[in-house]
Each structure stands twice: as structure tokens, then as C-alpha cells.
Amino acid sequence: MTGVSSPIANISFSLAAACAWGVGDFAGGQAAKQRNVFAVVIIADIAGLVLMLALALGRGEALPSRHGMIMAALAGIVGGAGLTAFYRALSLGRVGLNASVTAVLAVSLPVLFGVFTEGLPKPVQLAGFTLALLSIALISLSDFAAGPPRGFGLAVLAGAGFGGFLILSKLAGDHGLFWILTVIRVASLALVLIIFWSTEKRWLPSWSGWRLATVAGILDVLGNLFYVLATRAGRMDVSAVLSSLYPAVTIALAIIFLHERMNLPQKFGIAGALAATVLLAL
């Protein structure tokens, strides 16, 4: 499967990734409230690994290059760390707040990477950076008056991990799509298992936790698939910023199912974060 430039495919796959990640993150965050967050990530990684391995074997794909395998493994490690931090942040704090902060930071890294590899962004993208910084300030303003909100630091860590994943998964190359995604899952699972064994905590979730974690894993790996397809159809920075619209889906679900409420500055901040993501893609 090689990349063919197509703006429509780039946008479509990116938005499909945003939808898959948004629903998956909400499910994963809810599962993490019920049990050890490492349990959720382990189950999610196994579910995603089984799906991608089956597709790789079923399609009879050739293995990617050594460089591709290394980049995929690194993507899995940083992505797995980011996902663990993100699920924990969603289980501790407010979903809308932490999801927005994570998204803005995650999208900034690929755009900065694009500056060095593809040149300076357009003025409208620079405006997006400014708006993104202002949005983070608005989102956290009222909560920081009484100290940092719960999960905020983990949301920042998750943003860095997701940003690294978006860059490294693109650098994995254009060959062996499903094998690359399989290696990503293997590396992520290995990292989380090592951490889990070192903590020596009971981790088996309830039946509902198993279901939510499985749904989260399948949707997360499908989001990864759509994102990689998007990067093969167009610019990486455009793919990254459009796929990072996933907080809109996560926030909508939090409002519908968790009845979350936000003050006026935070509403403006979240709206600004989403607008900044769009500006960065223009």
C-alpha cells in the first residue's frame, strides 16, 4: 500500500480517525474509573493487536523495512505511555478539560516537526498556535485558582506522548500498513506489561470494564489506521491537526452521558482549542 496524494482522502481519513479516537477515549476513560488504568490499556492493546494481526496475515502483507519496524516500535512505546496517562487523566479529572489540553499539545508537535521538514506554516497556522496557547490559559484559568486541576499534568504528558506517536507513525514509512500497526501495538503492550508487573497490583476489571476496554482498544487502533492512511494521502501536519479534533467527540459524549458542566472561560477555551486545531490545518 503506497501513498497517493489526495486532499479529499486526507481529510476524510483524518476526520474518521478523530471520530474513532474520540469515542474510544471516552470508553477508555470510563473503564479506567472502574479499575487499574494499566488493566484498561492492556485489554485495549490486546484487542487492537488481535485485529491488526488478523488483517496483516489475512492480506498477506510483506513486512516493512527495518527502519519502519524501529519507528513503529518507538511510536508504540510513546503512544502507549501517552494513552496510559490520558486514560488516567480522564478517570481523575474533567473529561472536557483534559481532552482539550491533550489535543492542543499533541497537534503542536507534528506542526513544529513540519516546520523543520516541510517549511514554515502559513500565517493562518501561526494564528492557530497563538489561539491554542490562549485556549489552554482559558481552560485552566479558573481551576488553577485553587491549584492545578486533577489530571492536568497527566493530560500534558499524554499530549506529548500523542504528539510523538503522530510523528513516529508517519516516519514508519509507506509499506506494510497492518504490520506497522501490529508492531505499534506489540510495543505499547510490552511497555504497559512491564509497568504493570513492577506495580504488582490486581488489575482484572468487572465485565463492564472488559467491554469498555475492548471497545476502546478496537476504536483506538482503527483511529491509528485511519490516521496512517491520511498521512499517506496528504501532509502529515494536516492529518495530525484534523484527527486531533477528537476532543469534540469526547466532550460531546461527556456532556450527554456524564452531564459535565463548564464555566464560561472554559467554554471559550475549549471552543478556542477546537478552532485552533482547524486553523492549524488550513
C-alpha positions in Angstrom: 0.0 0.0 0.0 1.8 3.2 -1.1 0.7 6.8 -0.6 -1.2 8.6 -3.3 -1.8 12.3 -2.7 -5.5 13.1 -2.4 -6.8 16.0 -0.4 -10.3 14.5 -0.1 -8.9 11.2 1.2 -6.6 13.1 3.5 -9.4 15.0 5.1 -11.8 12.0 5.2 -9.4 9.6 6.8 -8.3 12.3 9.3 -11.9 13.0 10.4 -12.6 9.3 10.6 -9.6 9.0 12.9 -10.9 11.8 15.1 -14.3 10.1 15.4 -12.8 6.7 16.3 -10.3 8.2 18.8 -13.0 10.4 20.4 -15.4 7.6 21.1 -12.6 5.2 22.1 -11.1 7.7 24.5 -14.4 8.2 26.2 -14.8 4.5 26.6 -11.3 4.0 27.9 -11.6 6.8 30.4 -14.8 5.3 31.8 -13.2 1.9 32.0 -10.2 3.4 33.9 -12.6 4.7 36.5 -13.6 1.2 37.4 -10.1 -0.4 37.7 -6.4 0.0 37.4 -5.7 2.1 34.3 -3.0 -0.4 33.2 -5.7 -3.1 33.0 -7.6 -1.0 30.6 -4.6 -0.3 28.4 -3.6 -4.0 28.4 -7.0 -5.2 27.3 -7.3 -2.4 24.8 -3.8 -3.2 23.3 -4.6 -6.9 23.1 -7.9 -6.2 21.3 -6.2 -3.9 18.8 -3.3 -6.3 18.4 -5.6 -9.2 17.5 -7.5 -7.1 15.0 -4.4 -5.7 13.2 -2.5 -9.1 13.2 -5.5 -10.8 11.7 -5.7 -8.1 8.9 -1.9 -8.3 8.3 -2.0 -12.1 8.0 -5.3 -12.1 6.0 -3.9 -9.6 3.5 -0.6 -11.4 3.2 1.3 -8.2 3.6 5.1 -8.1 3.3 7.0 -7.0 6.4 8.0 -3.3 6.4 11.7 -2.3 6.4 13.9 -2.4 9.4 13.6 1.3 9.7 9.9 1.1 9.6 9.8 -1.5 12.3 12.0 0.6 14.6 9.9 3.7 14.1 6.7 1.7 14.7 8.1 0.3 17.9 9.1 3.7 19.1 5.6 5.0 18.2 4.1 2.2 20.2 6.2 3.0 23.2 5.5 6.7 23.3 1.9 6.2 22.2 1.3 3.6 24.9 2.7 5.9 27.6 0.6 8.7 26.3 -2.6 6.6 26.2 -2.0 5.3 29.8 -1.5 8.9 31.0 -4.6 10.0 29.1 -7.0 7.4 30.4 -5.8 8.1 33.9 -6.3 11.8 33.4 -9.8 11.2 32.1 -10.6 9.0 35.1 -9.3 11.6 37.6 -10.4 14.9 36.2 -12.9 16.5 33.9 -13.1 14.9 30.5 -13.6 18.1 28.5 -10.8 19.9 30.2 -8.1 17.2 30.0 -9.1 16.1 26.5 -8.8 19.6 25.1 -5.4 20.2 26.7 -4.0 16.9 25.4 -5.2 17.6 21.9 -3.7 21.0 21.6 -0.3 19.8 22.8 -0.5 16.7 20.7 -1.2 18.6 17.5 1.5 21.2 18.2 4.4 18.7 18.0 3.7 17.4 14.4 3.2 21.0 13.2 6.6 22.1 14.7 8.1 19.0 13.1 6.6 20.0 9.8 8.4 23.4 10.1 11.7 21.7 10.0 10.8 19.1 7.3 8.4 21.0 5.1 9.0 24.7 5.8 7.3 27.4 7.9 3.5 27.1 8.2 1.2 29.7 6.7 0.2 32.8 8.7 -3.2 31.3 9.5 -1.4 28.4 11.1 0.7 30.7 13.2 -2.6 32.3 14.3 -3.7 28.8 15.3 -0.6 28.5 17.6 -1.4 31.8 19.3 -5.1 30.8 19.7 -4.1 27.4 21.1 -1.9 28.9 23.8 -4.7 31.3 24.8 -7.1 28.5 24.9 -5.0 26.5 27.3 -4.9 29.5 29.6 -8.7 29.9 29.5 -9.4 26.2 30.0 -7.2 26.0 33.1 -7.7 29.6 34.4 -10.4 29.0 37.0 -9.2 25.6 38.0 -5.7 26.8 38.7 -7.0 29.5 41.1 -7.4 26.7 43.7 -4.4 24.7 42.5 -3.8 22.6 39.4 -6.9 20.6 38.4 -6.8 16.8 38.9 -5.3 15.0 35.9 -3.9 18.2 34.3 -0.3 17.1 34.5 -1.2 13.7 33.1 -3.0 15.4 30.2 0.1 17.4 29.4 2.2 14.1 29.5 -0.4 12.4 27.3 -0.3 15.3 24.8 3.5 14.9 24.5 3.1 11.1 24.0 0.4 11.5 21.4 2.4 14.1 19.5 5.4 11.8 19.4 3.2 9.0 18.2 1.8 11.1 15.3 5.3 11.9 14.1 6.9 8.4 14.6 4.0 6.5 13.0 4.4 8.7 9.9 8.2 8.1 9.8 7.5 4.3 9.8 7.0 4.5 6.1 4.5 3.6 3.4 4.9 -0.2 3.3 3.3 -2.9 5.5 0.5 -0.8 6.9 -1.1 -3.5 9.1 2.3 -4.9 10.2 3.3 -1.4 11.3 0.1 -1.1 13.3 0.7 -4.6 14.8 4.3 -3.6 15.8 2.9 -0.4 17.4 0.5 -2.5 19.5 3.1 -5.0 20.5 5.5 -2.3 21.7 2.7 -0.5 23.6 1.6 -3.7 25.2 5.1 -4.7 26.2 5.7 -1.3 27.9 2.4 -1.4 29.9 3.0 -5.0 30.9 6.4 -4.1 32.3 5.0 -1.3 34.3 2.1 -3.5 35.5 4.4 -6.2 36.7 6.5 -3.7 38.6 3.5 -2.3 40.4 2.2 -5.8 41.4 -1.4 -4.5 41.5 -4.6 -6.5 41.0 -6.0 -5.4 37.7 -8.8 -7.6 36.5 -11.8 -5.3 35.8 -15.5 -6.1 36.0 -17.4 -7.4 33.0 -18.4 -3.9 32.0 -14.8 -2.8 32.3 -13.7 -5.6 29.9 -16.3 -4.5 27.4 -15.4 -0.8 27.6 -11.7 -1.5 27.4 -12.2 -3.8 24.4 -14.3 -1.2 22.6 -11.6 1.4 23.4 -8.8 -0.8 22.0 -10.6 -1.5 18.8 -11.6 2.1 18.2 -8.1 3.3 19.1 -6.4 1.0 16.6 -8.9 1.9 13.9 -8.1 5.6 14.6 -4.5 4.8 14.2 -5.3 3.0 10.9 -7.3 6.0 9.6 -4.5 8.4 10.6 -1.8 6.5 8.9 -3.9 6.3 5.7 -4.5 10.0 6.0 -0.7 10.7 6.2 -0.2 8.6 3.1 -2.8 10.6 1.2 -1.5 14.1 2.2 0.6 16.3 4.5 1.3 14.9 8.0 0.6 18.2 9.8 -2.8 18.5 8.1 -3.6 14.9 9.1 -2.4 15.4 12.6 -4.5 18.5 13.3 -7.7 17.3 11.7 -7.5 13.9 13.5 -6.9 15.9 16.7 -10.4 17.2 16.6 -11.3 14.0 18.6 -11.9 16.0 21.8 -15.1 17.4 20.2 -16.5 13.9 20.2 -15.2 13.0 23.7 -16.6 16.3 25.1 -19.9 15.8 23.5 -20.2 12.3 25.0 -19.2 13.7 28.4 -21.9 16.3 28.2 -24.5 13.7 27.1 -23.7 10.8 29.4 -21.8 12.4 32.3 -23.7 15.8 32.4 -20.4 17.7 32.7 -20.7 21.5 33.1 -18.1 24.1 32.5 -17.8 27.8 33.3 -17.8 30.5 30.7 -14.0 30.9 30.3 -13.6 27.2 29.9 -16.3 27.0 27.3 -14.5 29.7 25.4 -11.2 27.9 25.9 -12.5 24.6 24.6 -14.1 26.3 21.6 -10.8 28.2 21.0 -8.8 24.9 21.2 -11.0 23.3 18.6 -10.9 26.4 16.4 -7.1 26.5 16.8 -6.9 22.9 15.6 -8.9 23.9 12.4 -6.7 26.9 11.8 -3.6 24.8 12.1 -4.9 22.6 9.3 -5.7 25.4 6.9 
